[in-house]
Amino acid sequence: MSNVVDIKNKDIEYKVPEEMEELMDEHFAALICRDKSIDSFWHAKRAITYGKVALKSNRKFWRLAKELYPDVADDSINWSYNAVRSLIIGRK
């Protein structure tokens, strides 16, 4: 896997492996389920559980990203995940 640097916009892009894609899919799915569960009084405990799942998968994703690409640990760059293109994008 190689990184692509766009000199014009100074964006740094890293391709995300399938295992990490699945973590973010789990994260987004848990957030949707949490939001749906919040609407019901009877599902408040379920909403908390989904929130924990979302947080755990998000933390694991970024921990793996920092291990795979040490540049991601640089706090001076704003890092985000693009689900459509399966990329981690860093903007200065």
N, CA, C and O atoms as a Tinker XYZ file with bonds, in Angstrom:
   368  protein
     1  N      0.836000   -1.178000    0.000000    73     2
     2  CA     0.000000    0.000000    0.000000    64     1     3
     3  C      0.874000    1.233000    0.000000    63     2     4     5
     4  O      1.849000    1.320000    0.747000    81     3
     5  N      0.534000    2.147000   -0.809000    73     3     6
     6  CA     1.332000    3.358000   -0.872000    64     5     7
     7  C      0.455000    4.560000   -0.581000    63     6     8     9
     8  O     -0.758000    4.537000   -0.789000    81     7
     9  N      1.089000    5.593000   -0.103000    73     7    10
    10  CA     0.335000    6.811000    0.145000    64     9    11
    11  C      0.412000    7.708000   -1.075000    63    10    12    13
    12  O      1.356000    7.634000   -1.861000    81    11
    13  N     -0.588000    8.548000   -1.219000    73    11    14
    14  CA    -0.654000    9.475000   -2.338000    64    13    15
    15  C     -0.660000   10.878000   -1.751000    63    14    16    17
    16  O     -1.495000   11.191000   -0.902000    81    15
    17  N      0.250000   11.712000   -2.187000    73    15    18
    18  CA     0.308000   13.085000   -1.696000    64    17    19
    19  C     -0.088000   14.022000   -2.826000    63    18    20    21
    20  O      0.539000   14.038000   -3.885000    81    19
    21  N     -1.127000   14.794000   -2.590000    73    19    22
    22  CA    -1.585000   15.770000   -3.555000    64    21    23
    23  C     -0.886000   17.092000   -3.221000    63    22    24    25
    24  O     -1.252000   17.762000   -2.256000    81    23
    25  N      0.098000   17.458000   -4.002000    73    23    26
    26  CA     0.893000   18.660000   -3.733000    64    25    27
    27  C      0.034000   19.914000   -3.795000    63    26    28    29
    28  O      0.251000   20.847000   -3.021000    81    27
    29  N     -0.937000   19.954000   -4.701000    73    27    30
    30  CA    -1.767000   21.139000   -4.883000    64    29    31
    31  C     -2.544000   21.483000   -3.611000    63    30    32    33
    32  O     -2.523000   22.632000   -3.168000    81    31
    33  N     -3.225000   20.504000   -3.023000    73    31    34
    34  CA    -4.030000   20.753000   -1.831000    64    33    35
    35  C     -3.319000   20.375000   -0.543000    63    34    36    37
    36  O     -3.833000   20.617000    0.549000    81    35
    37  N     -2.139000   19.781000   -0.668000    73    35    38
    38  CA    -1.359000   19.314000    0.470000    64    37    39
    39  C     -2.134000   18.304000    1.307000    63    38    40    41
    40  O     -1.996000   18.278000    2.530000    81    39
    41  N     -2.952000   17.469000    0.656000    73    39    42
    42  CA    -3.664000   16.396000    1.332000    64    41    43
    43  C     -2.806000   15.142000    1.318000    63    42    44    45
    44  O     -2.111000   14.863000    0.341000    81    43
    45  N     -2.861000   14.393000    2.404000    73    43    46
    46  CA    -2.174000   13.119000    2.490000    64    45    47
    47  C     -3.262000   12.052000    2.546000    63    46    48    49
    48  O     -4.189000   12.152000    3.349000    81    47
    49  N     -3.154000   11.038000    1.702000    73    47    50
    50  CA    -4.174000   10.000000    1.649000    64    49    51
    51  C     -3.540000    8.630000    1.842000    63    50    52    53
    52  O     -2.516000    8.313000    1.237000    81    51
    53  N     -4.160000    7.827000    2.689000    73    51    54
    54  CA    -3.723000    6.454000    2.915000    64    53    55
    55  C     -4.886000    5.510000    2.646000    63    54    56    57
    56  O     -6.001000    5.740000    3.114000    81    55
    57  N     -4.628000    4.463000    1.902000    73    55    58
    58  CA    -5.625000    3.440000    1.626000    64    57    59
    59  C     -5.863000    2.615000    2.892000    63    58    60    61
    60  O     -4.922000    2.269000    3.608000    81    59
    61  N     -7.137000    2.305000    3.157000    73    59    62
    62  CA    -7.510000    1.575000    4.357000    64    61    63
    63  C     -7.724000    0.096000    4.016000    63    62    64    65
    64  O     -8.442000   -0.221000    3.068000    81    63
    65  N     -7.105000   -0.813000    4.785000    73    63    66
    66  CA    -7.328000   -2.242000    4.547000    64    65    67
    67  C     -8.775000   -2.642000    4.876000    63    66    68    69
    68  O     -9.483000   -1.932000    5.590000    81    67
    69  N     -9.188000   -3.777000    4.346000    73    67    70
    70  CA   -10.572000   -4.230000    4.503000    64    69    71
    71  C    -10.960000   -4.420000    5.972000    63    70    72    73
    72  O    -12.092000   -4.119000    6.352000    81    71
    73  N    -10.049000   -4.908000    6.788000    73    71    74
    74  CA   -10.328000   -5.107000    8.214000    64    73    75
    75  C    -10.714000   -3.782000    8.880000    63    74    76    77
    76  O    -11.631000   -3.728000    9.699000    81    75
    77  N     -9.998000   -2.724000    8.514000    73    75    78
    78  CA   -10.292000   -1.414000    9.100000    64    77    79
    79  C    -11.577000   -0.835000    8.523000    63    78    80    81
    80  O    -12.305000   -0.134000    9.226000    81    79
    81  N    -11.867000   -1.115000    7.258000    73    79    82
    82  CA   -13.139000   -0.687000    6.667000    64    81    83
    83  C    -14.305000   -1.271000    7.452000    63    82    84    85
    84  O    -15.291000   -0.586000    7.725000    81    83
    85  N    -14.180000   -2.548000    7.812000    73    83    86
    86  CA   -15.245000   -3.211000    8.560000    64    85    87
    87  C    -15.441000   -2.579000    9.936000    63    86    88    89
    88  O    -16.567000   -2.505000   10.429000    81    87
    89  N    -14.362000   -2.127000   10.555000    73    87    90
    90  CA   -14.483000   -1.442000   11.840000    64    89    91
    91  C    -15.288000   -0.152000   11.700000    63    90    92    93
    92  O    -16.145000    0.143000   12.533000    81    91
    93  N    -15.010000    0.611000   10.649000    73    91    94
    94  CA   -15.759000    1.858000   10.466000    64    93    95
    95  C    -17.202000    1.582000   10.040000    63    94    96    97
    96  O    -18.102000    2.338000   10.403000    81    95
    97  N    -17.435000    0.519000    9.281000    73    95    98
    98  CA   -18.807000    0.133000    8.952000    64    97    99
    99  C    -19.580000   -0.187000   10.229000    63    98   100   101
   100  O    -20.733000    0.214000   10.391000    81    99
   101  N    -18.918000   -0.922000   11.140000    73    99   102
   102  CA   -19.542000   -1.251000   12.426000    64   101   103
   103  C    -19.816000    0.024000   13.224000    63   102   104   105
   104  O    -20.865000    0.160000   13.855000    81   103
   105  N    -18.865000    0.951000   13.189000    73   103   106
   106  CA   -19.016000    2.224000   13.896000    64   105   107
   107  C    -20.241000    2.994000   13.397000    63   106   108   109
   108  O    -21.073000    3.433000   14.191000    81   107
   109  N    -20.343000    3.154000   12.072000    73   107   110
   110  CA   -21.466000    3.916000   11.515000    64   109   111
   111  C    -22.795000    3.203000   11.726000    63   110   112   113
   112  O    -23.805000    3.854000   11.991000    81   111
   113  N    -22.812000    1.873000   11.613000    73   111   114
   114  CA   -24.044000    1.107000   11.835000    64   113   115
   115  C    -24.502000    1.236000   13.290000    63   114   116   117
   116  O    -25.693000    1.388000   13.562000    81   115
   117  N    -23.548000    1.175000   14.217000    73   115   118
   118  CA   -23.891000    1.317000   15.640000    64   117   119
   119  C    -24.429000    2.716000   15.939000    63   118   120   121
   120  O    -25.338000    2.867000   16.756000    81   119
   121  N    -23.880000    3.729000   15.289000    73   119   122
   122  CA   -24.394000    5.089000   15.496000    64   121   123
   123  C    -25.835000    5.224000   15.008000    63   122   124   125
   124  O    -26.661000    5.868000   15.655000    81   123
   125  N    -26.127000    4.614000   13.868000    73   123   126
   126  CA   -27.490000    4.662000   13.331000    64   125   127
   127  C    -28.448000    3.937000   14.275000    63   126   128   129
   128  O    -29.528000    4.443000   14.577000    81   127
   129  N    -28.051000    2.753000   14.738000    73   127   130
   130  CA   -28.896000    2.002000   15.673000    64   129   131
   131  C    -29.076000    2.755000   16.989000    63   130   132   133
   132  O    -30.165000    2.753000   17.563000    81   131
   133  N    -28.017000    3.394000   17.464000    73   131   134
   134  CA   -28.110000    4.192000   18.686000    64   133   135
   135  C    -29.124000    5.310000   18.519000    63   134   136   137
   136  O    -29.971000    5.524000   19.386000    81   135
   137  N    -29.035000    6.025000   17.398000    73   135   138
   138  CA   -29.948000    7.141000   17.154000    64   137   139
   139  C    -31.397000    6.675000   17.056000    63   138   140   141
   140  O    -32.303000    7.352000   17.542000    81   139
   141  N    -31.616000    5.525000   16.429000    73   139   142
   142  CA   -32.978000    4.980000   16.328000    64   141   143
   143  C    -33.490000    4.543000   17.703000    63   142   144   145
   144  O    -34.670000    4.714000   18.009000    81   143
   145  N    -32.609000    3.985000   18.527000    73   143   146
   146  CA   -33.008000    3.516000   19.852000    64   145   147
   147  C    -33.292000    4.663000   20.807000    63   146   148   149
   148  O    -34.118000    4.521000   21.709000    81   147
   149  N    -32.636000    5.781000   20.629000    73   147   150
   150  CA   -32.847000    6.943000   21.494000    64   149   151
   151  C    -34.282000    7.453000   21.375000    63   150   152   153
   152  O    -34.829000    7.997000   22.334000    81   151
   153  N    -34.889000    7.279000   20.207000    73   151   154
   154  CA   -36.257000    7.757000   19.987000    64   153   155
   155  C    -37.283000    7.054000   20.863000    63   154   156   157
   156  O    -38.377000    7.582000   21.064000    81   155
   157  N    -36.964000    5.887000   21.384000    73   155   158
   158  CA   -37.907000    5.121000   22.181000    64   157   159
   159  C    -37.470000    5.089000   23.643000    63   158   160   161
   160  O    -36.308000    4.821000   23.949000    81   159
   161  N    -38.406000    5.363000   24.533000    73   159   162
   162  CA   -38.131000    5.323000   25.965000    64   161   163
   163  C    -37.703000    3.917000   26.396000    63   162   164   165
   164  O    -36.838000    3.765000   27.258000    81   163
   165  N    -38.303000    2.909000   25.800000    73   163   166
   166  CA   -38.072000    1.527000   26.198000    64   165   167
   167  C    -36.728000    0.988000   25.706000    63   166   168   169
   168  O    -36.314000   -0.092000   26.127000    81   167
   169  N    -36.060000    1.695000   24.849000    73   167   170
   170  CA   -34.801000    1.201000   24.284000    64   169   171
   171  C    -33.597000    2.051000   24.699000    63   170   172   173
   172  O    -32.582000    2.067000   24.004000    81   171
   173  N    -33.705000    2.748000   25.815000    73   171   174
   174  CA   -32.608000    3.603000   26.265000    64   173   175
   175  C    -31.355000    2.786000   26.572000    63   174   176   177
   176  O    -30.246000    3.204000   26.240000    81   175
   177  N    -31.524000    1.628000   27.204000    73   175   178
   178  CA   -30.366000    0.792000   27.531000    64   177   179
   179  C    -29.704000    0.281000   26.249000    63   178   180   181
   180  O    -28.479000    0.184000   26.174000    81   179
   181  N    -30.507000   -0.041000   25.257000    73   179   182
   182  CA   -29.979000   -0.495000   23.970000    64   181   183
   183  C    -29.187000    0.632000   23.309000    63   182   184   185
   184  O    -28.147000    0.382000   22.701000    81   183
   185  N    -29.667000    1.862000   23.421000    73   183   186
   186  CA   -28.969000    3.015000   22.836000    64   185   187
   187  C    -27.587000    3.180000   23.462000    63   186   188   189
   188  O    -26.621000    3.488000   22.764000    81   187
   189  N    -27.493000    2.976000   24.770000    73   187   190
   190  CA   -26.203000    3.072000   25.458000    64   189   191
   191  C    -25.253000    1.986000   24.955000    63   190   192   193
   192  O    -24.070000    2.244000   24.731000    81   191
   193  N    -25.778000    0.771000   24.778000    73   191   194
   194  CA   -24.960000   -0.334000   24.276000    64   193   195
   195  C    -24.432000   -0.034000   22.883000    63   194   196   197
   196  O    -23.251000   -0.248000   22.610000    81   195
   197  N    -25.299000    0.464000   21.991000    73   195   198
   198  CA   -24.857000    0.805000   20.638000    64   197   199
   199  C    -23.828000    1.931000   20.658000    63   198   200   201
   200  O    -22.882000    1.925000   19.870000    81   199
   201  N    -24.010000    2.891000   21.552000    73   199   202
   202  CA   -23.037000    3.977000   21.675000    64   201   203
   203  C    -21.664000    3.466000   22.071000    63   202   204   205
   204  O    -20.646000    3.940000   21.567000    81   203
   205  N    -21.640000    2.493000   22.980000    73   203   206
   206  CA   -20.364000    1.900000   23.411000    64   205   207
   207  C    -19.708000    1.132000   22.273000    63   206   208   209
   208  O    -18.491000    1.197000   22.099000    81   207
   209  N    -20.503000    0.408000   21.502000    73   207   210
   210  CA   -19.963000   -0.335000   20.359000    64   209   211
   211  C    -19.352000    0.637000   19.344000    63   210   212   213
   212  O    -18.267000    0.393000   18.817000    81   211
   213  N    -20.057000    1.735000   19.078000    73   211   214
   214  CA   -19.562000    2.733000   18.126000    64   213   215
   215  C    -18.242000    3.336000   18.597000    63   214   216   217
   216  O    -17.304000    3.483000   17.814000    81   215
   217  N    -18.176000    3.678000   19.864000    73   215   218
   218  CA   -16.963000    4.276000   20.417000    64   217   219
   219  C    -15.796000    3.297000   20.384000    63   218   220   221
   220  O    -14.678000    3.669000   20.027000    81   219
   221  N    -16.055000    2.048000   20.755000    73   219   222
   222  CA   -15.001000    1.027000   20.775000    64   221   223
   223  C    -14.443000    0.766000   19.371000    63   222   224   225
   224  O    -13.227000    0.678000   19.196000    81   223
   225  N    -15.316000    0.644000   18.378000    73   223   226
   226  CA   -14.835000    0.371000   17.023000    64   225   227
   227  C    -14.090000    1.576000   16.446000    63   226   228   229
   228  O    -13.129000    1.406000   15.696000    81   227
   229  N    -14.521000    2.778000   16.787000    73   227   230
   230  CA   -13.832000    3.986000   16.318000    64   229   231
   231  C    -12.428000    4.080000   16.922000    63   230   232   233
   232  O    -11.460000    4.383000   16.225000    81   231
   233  N    -12.332000    3.816000   18.224000    73   231   234
   234  CA   -11.021000    3.854000   18.877000    64   233   235
   235  C    -10.081000    2.808000   18.291000    63   234   236   237
   236  O     -8.906000    3.089000   18.057000    81   235
   237  N    -10.596000    1.598000   18.051000    73   235   238
   238  CA    -9.766000    0.528000   17.488000    64   237   239
   239  C     -9.302000    0.891000   16.083000    63   238   240   241
   240  O     -8.156000    0.627000   15.718000    81   239
   241  N    -10.194000    1.498000   15.289000    73   239   242
   242  CA    -9.825000    1.924000   13.931000    64   241   243
   243  C     -8.648000    2.881000   13.970000    63   242   244   245
   244  O     -7.662000    2.680000   13.261000    81   243
   245  N     -8.738000    3.928000   14.796000    73   243   246
   246  CA    -7.670000    4.933000   14.808000    64   245   247
   247  C     -6.394000    4.390000   15.438000    63   246   248   249
   248  O     -5.304000    4.825000   15.067000    81   247
   249  N     -6.496000    3.452000   16.380000    73   247   250
   250  CA    -5.306000    2.823000   16.939000    64   249   251
   251  C     -4.584000    2.009000   15.862000    63   250   252   253
   252  O     -3.361000    2.079000   15.744000    81   251
   253  N     -5.343000    1.238000   15.078000    73   251   254
   254  CA    -4.750000    0.482000   13.981000    64   253   255
   255  C     -4.175000    1.394000   12.903000    63   254   256   257
   256  O     -3.137000    1.091000   12.314000    81   255
   257  N     -4.848000    2.503000   12.648000    73   255   258
   258  CA    -4.356000    3.458000   11.645000    64   257   259
   259  C     -3.008000    4.034000   12.068000    63   258   260   261
   260  O     -2.115000    4.205000   11.239000    81   259
   261  N     -2.862000    4.335000   13.365000    73   259   262
   262  CA    -1.593000    4.879000   13.859000    64   261   263
   263  C     -0.477000    3.842000   13.813000    63   262   264   265
   264  O      0.688000    4.184000   13.608000    81   263
   265  N     -0.838000    2.567000   14.004000    73   263   266
   266  CA     0.173000    1.502000   13.913000    64   265   267
   267  C      0.596000    1.280000   12.461000    63   266   268   269
   268  O      1.777000    1.084000   12.172000    81   267
   269  N     -0.372000    1.313000   11.561000    73   267   270
   270  CA    -0.100000    1.059000   10.143000    64   269   271
   271  C      0.600000    2.238000    9.477000    63   270   272   273
   272  O      1.539000    2.053000    8.702000    81   271
   273  N      0.140000    3.445000    9.780000    73   271   274
   274  CA     0.700000    4.669000    9.204000    64   273   275
   275  C      1.094000    5.605000   10.351000    63   274   276   277
   276  O      0.244000    6.346000   10.846000    81   275
   277  N      2.354000    5.594000   10.783000    73   275   278
   278  CA     2.785000    6.421000   11.924000    64   277   279
   279  C      2.500000    7.917000   11.751000    63   278   280   281
   280  O      2.373000    8.632000   12.745000    81   279
   281  N      2.398000    8.403000   10.513000    73   279   282
   282  CA     2.094000    9.827000   10.293000    64   281   283
   283  C      0.751000   10.225000   10.876000    63   282   284   285
   284  O      0.546000   11.391000   11.212000    81   283
   285  N     -0.167000    9.276000   11.000000    73   283   286
   286  CA    -1.505000    9.574000   11.508000    64   285   287
   287  C     -1.443000   10.030000   12.970000    63   286   288   289
   288  O     -2.363000   10.694000   13.446000    81   287
   289  N     -0.387000    9.687000   13.672000    73   287   290
   290  CA    -0.221000   10.118000   15.064000    64   289   291
   291  C      0.126000   11.605000   15.169000    63   290   292   293
   292  O      0.095000   12.165000   16.265000    81   291
   293  N      0.452000   12.247000   14.054000    73   291   294
   294  CA     0.791000   13.674000   14.043000    64   293   295
   295  C     -0.461000   14.503000   14.285000    63   294   296   297
   296  O     -1.351000   14.559000   13.437000    81   295
   297  N     -0.524000   15.153000   15.460000    73   295   298
   298  CA    -1.708000   15.934000   15.836000    64   297   299
   299  C     -1.803000   17.278000   15.118000    63   298   300   301
   300  O     -2.840000   17.938000   15.184000    81   299
   301  N     -0.741000   17.690000   14.438000    73   299   302
   302  CA    -0.793000   18.973000   13.732000    64   301   303
   303  C     -1.558000   18.864000   12.410000    63   302   304   305
   304  O     -1.827000   19.874000   11.760000    81   303
   305  N     -1.908000   17.634000   12.016000    73   303   306
   306  CA    -2.658000   17.403000   10.782000    64   305   307
   307  C     -4.053000   16.912000   11.144000    63   306   308   309
   308  O     -4.201000   16.049000   12.010000    81   307
   309  N     -5.068000   17.449000   10.495000    73   307   310
   310  CA    -6.451000   17.054000   10.732000    64   309   311
   311  C     -6.752000   15.791000    9.926000    63   310   312   313
   312  O     -6.828000   15.841000    8.698000    81   311
   313  N     -6.923000   14.662000   10.611000    73   311   314
   314  CA    -7.156000   13.379000    9.955000    64   313   315
   315  C     -8.637000   13.050000    9.953000    63   314   316   317
   316  O     -9.335000   13.290000   10.938000    81   315
   317  N     -9.117000   12.501000    8.847000    73   315   318
   318  CA   -10.514000   12.060000    8.760000    64   317   319
   319  C    -10.582000   10.801000    7.907000    63   318   320   321
   320  O     -9.639000   10.458000    7.195000    81   319
   321  N    -11.727000   10.121000    7.998000    73   319   322
   322  CA   -11.921000    8.894000    7.231000    64   321   323
   323  C    -12.975000    9.143000    6.165000    63   322   324   325
   324  O    -14.061000    9.640000    6.462000    81   323
   325  N    -12.653000    8.797000    4.927000    73   323   326
   326  CA   -13.592000    8.914000    3.815000    64   325   327
   327  C    -14.117000    7.514000    3.503000    63   326   328   329
   328  O    -13.408000    6.694000    2.921000    81   327
   329  N    -15.369000    7.245000    3.895000    73   327   330
   330  CA   -15.953000    5.911000    3.744000    64   329   331
   331  C    -16.191000    5.551000    2.283000    63   330   332   333
   332  O    -16.102000    4.380000    1.915000    81   331
   333  N    -16.487000    6.523000    1.459000    73   331   334
   334  CA   -16.785000    6.254000    0.049000    64   333   335
   335  C    -15.531000    5.761000   -0.676000    63   334   336   337
   336  O    -15.595000    4.815000   -1.461000    81   335
   337  N    -14.402000    6.399000   -0.414000    73   335   338
   338  CA   -13.158000    6.055000   -1.103000    64   337   339
   339  C    -12.253000    5.147000   -0.273000    63   338   340   341
   340  O    -11.189000    4.746000   -0.744000    81   339
   341  N    -12.660000    4.813000    0.965000    73   339   342
   342  CA   -11.870000    3.969000    1.871000    64   341   343
   343  C    -10.470000    4.537000    2.066000    63   342   344   345
   344  O     -9.472000    3.832000    1.918000    81   343
   345  N    -10.416000    5.818000    2.398000    73   343   346
   346  CA    -9.141000    6.497000    2.601000    64   345   347
   347  C     -9.127000    7.230000    3.932000    63   346   348   349
   348  O    -10.155000    7.712000    4.408000    81   347
   349  N     -7.934000    7.302000    4.523000    73   347   350
   350  CA    -7.693000    8.220000    5.621000    64   349   351
   351  C     -7.070000    9.438000    4.985000    63   350   352   353
   352  O     -6.079000    9.325000    4.264000    81   351
   353  N     -7.640000   10.608000    5.242000    73   351   354
   354  CA    -7.172000   11.832000    4.603000    64   353   355
   355  C     -6.660000   12.797000    5.668000    63   354   356   357
   356  O     -7.325000   13.053000    6.672000    81   355
   357  N     -5.467000   13.323000    5.425000    73   355   358
   358  CA    -4.879000   14.312000    6.324000    64   357   359
   359  C     -4.801000   15.659000    5.625000    63   358   360   361
   360  O     -4.295000   15.769000    4.508000    81   359
   361  N     -5.310000   16.680000    6.299000    73   359   362
   362  CA    -5.278000   18.049000    5.754000    64   361   363
   363  C     -4.537000   18.947000    6.716000    63   362   364   365
   364  O     -4.808000   18.971000    7.916000    81   363
   365  N     -3.587000   19.692000    6.156000    73   363   366
   366  CA    -2.805000   20.634000    6.989000    64   365   367
   367  C     -3.545000   21.923000    7.157000    63   366   368
   368  O     -3.053000   22.835000    7.821000    81   367
